[in-house]
Structure formats: C-alpha cells, structure tokens
Amino acid sequence: MAPERFRMRRVKAVESHGSRLALIRAAGELFAERGFEAVSTRDIADKAGVNLGLIHYHFGSKQHLHTAALRHAAARGSQERLREVNRATPEQMSDPKKLSEIIYRTIEAWFDELLHPGDEPWRARLILREFADPSPAFRALVGEIFHADVEALVSLYRCARPHGSDDEARAWAFMPAAHALLLHQARQALLVLLGRRELSDDFIDSVIRTLALAMILLAGLPLPKELQYTRDEGHISRGRGQATRSRA
C-alpha cells in the first residue's frame, strides 16, 4: 500500500505543478494582451482550463498571480542575456577587442530573446507592456528581476571607461531597453514613417547592428569585424554566421 500511496502523491504533485504553470501562462498571455485591470480571474481560469478556485489555492490573489507571471516572463530572458557577461574572464574584460565582442553578443542575446520568445511569445510583450505602463508588481520587482541585467551592462561600460560617471554608465546600459520599447510601442508609427506594412528581418538586424555599433563606439572600444564598414559596399557588414532569421 505504501508504494501506491507514494505514487499517488507524486501524481498529485505533478498535476498541481501543471495547473500552476497553466495559470501562469494563461495569466501572462492575457495580462500582456489586455493589461492587469482588464483581466478577471474567471478569464484566466477559463483560458487555463482549470477550476477558478485553483488561483486562490496556488497564488492567493490575482495580484500575486500577476507577480508570478512577471517573474516567469523575466527569468529565462535574464539568464540568456547575462550568459556572455558571466562567462567572461578578467583577461577578456580587460582586452578591448574581446570586450567589444562581449557587448555585441550581449545586445544580440537581448534582442533575440525579445524577438524569438519560443513557445511563450507573451513573455516579451508582458515585459514591454510593464516598461510602458508599470504596474505595482513591476515596481516591486524592479530590483529583483531587472537590476542584474542593468548592472551587467553597467559593469561592461565601466570596464571600458573606468572613469565614466554613474549617469553615463546607466544611460548607456538603458539603450537596448529604449530601442526595444520603441520597436514594440511605436511599431505602427514606425511603419507609417517608413512607408512599410511590416518591419523586415533586414531592418530589425540593422537596428541591432547599429545599436551595437553606437554603444561600442560610445564605450571607446574597437569595432568587432561583424560591425566594421566595408569599403566597397559602404555599409555595416553582416559578418560571419549572420543568416536571416525568421521572426514571430
């Protein structure tokens, strides 16, 4: 009887985890689409396909579920964006060429997470919605979720310009988020200004490369080969491995 009892406990634990994750994903998608105030707990439970009472069981309230969705949305992206920085050795951080390469890869990873969110496209939309219109949960979680991202970029700037001011370092570190927010929140206005129906892959790649070029030059570092201007073509080269990527 004991083995059967333990098996049933494991089954219930798996089911409980599954319903909790389903609620987080359903809530995150709805919050990203409509905003916190426009979503009811009934909407979330119906989308998740679970009993309404499970929201209270797992989270206690809609506010706490919103906080859980924000944590879930930010977690994987933050790990990916900081990977290149965390891997860097002191020797790499002190080498201007290698440091510029780390900055470029970090910016690429930041935008790749934004533009290629995998099976949970709502994650990037929720984060950008919160940037544009911060909720109480966002204000409470800024230090927990986003502080490491900003400080990682600040640390890169300080390696390049150790005598730069704190304001300069943080203004530089916020450049990727500012560009991402513009692409997301002002997308329709950009399409009108550009006279296009959609932002093409080449345009987005140009935004990423131009941003990286500007940030690296502002840090006083040499450009990686991928960002150097070609004399014969007069524009930034794609560099090695820069194949066109499909965007969701």
BELQUIZI-V364639 format. One record per residue. PHI is phi in radians with two decimals (999 if undefined). Layout:
phi=<PHI:PHI>
This chain:
phi=<999:-1.07:-1.00:-1.14:-1.12:-1.17:-1.13:-1.14:-1.12:-1.13:-1.06:-1.14:-1.12:-1.13:-1.11:-1.11:-1.10:-1.10:-1.20:-1.12:-1.14:-1.07:-1.18:-1.09:-1.17:-1.13:-1.11:-1.04:-1.13:-1.23:-1.09:-1.13:-1.41:-1.98:1.67:-1.07:-1.17:-1.50:-1.99:-1.74:-1.13:-1.12:-1.00:-1.17:-1.09:-1.11:-1.17:-1.34:1.26:-2.25:-1.20:-0.99:-1.12:-1.22:-1.12:-1.17:-1.10:-1.49:-2.17:1.57:-2.86:-1.12:-1.07:-1.21:-1.16:-1.05:-1.08:-1.11:-1.14:-1.13:-1.05:-1.11:-1.14:-1.55:-1.06:-1.16:-1.10:-1.09:-1.07:-1.17:-1.19:-1.59:-1.04:-1.11:-1.15:-1.17:-1.36:-1.17:-1.63:-0.97:-1.12:-1.16:-1.20:-1.63:-1.65:-0.96:-1.16:-1.23:-1.15:-1.13:-1.14:-1.09:-1.07:-1.07:-1.15:-1.14:-1.14:-1.03:-1.12:-1.05:-1.32:-1.11:-1.14:-1.21:-1.61:-2.26:-1.37:1.24:-1.50:-2.30:-1.10:-1.20:-1.03:-1.15:-1.13:-1.16:-1.08:-1.21:-1.08:-1.19:-1.10:-1.33:-2.50:-1.07:-1.60:-0.99:-1.13:-1.09:-1.06:-1.30:-1.78:-0.94:-1.13:-1.22:-1.65:-1.86:-1.05:-1.11:-1.04:-1.12:-1.16:-1.12:-1.19:-1.03:-1.12:-1.14:-1.10:-1.22:-1.14:-1.38:-2.26:-1.09:-1.76:-1.22:-1.37:-1.07:-1.11:-1.08:-1.11:-1.31:-1.08:-1.13:-1.18:-1.49:-1.06:-1.06:-1.11:-1.12:-1.17:-1.08:-1.14:-1.09:-1.09:-1.45:-1.36:-1.90:-1.03:-1.14:-1.12:-1.09:-1.08:-1.12:-1.10:-1.50:1.19:-2.20:-1.63:-2.65:-1.44:-1.29:-1.03:-1.11:-1.14:-1.09:-1.07:-1.14:-1.05:-1.11:-1.16:-1.17:-1.09:-1.07:-1.03:-1.09:-1.16:-1.20:-1.17:-1.09:-1.42:1.29:-1.89:-1.27:-1.36:-1.13:-1.01:-1.11:-1.94:-1.35:-1.25:-1.53:-1.14:-1.39:-1.73:1.27:-2.56:-1.18:-1.29:-1.27:1.38:-1.25:1.22:-1.56:-1.29:-1.16:-1.97:-1.27:-2.15:-1.24>
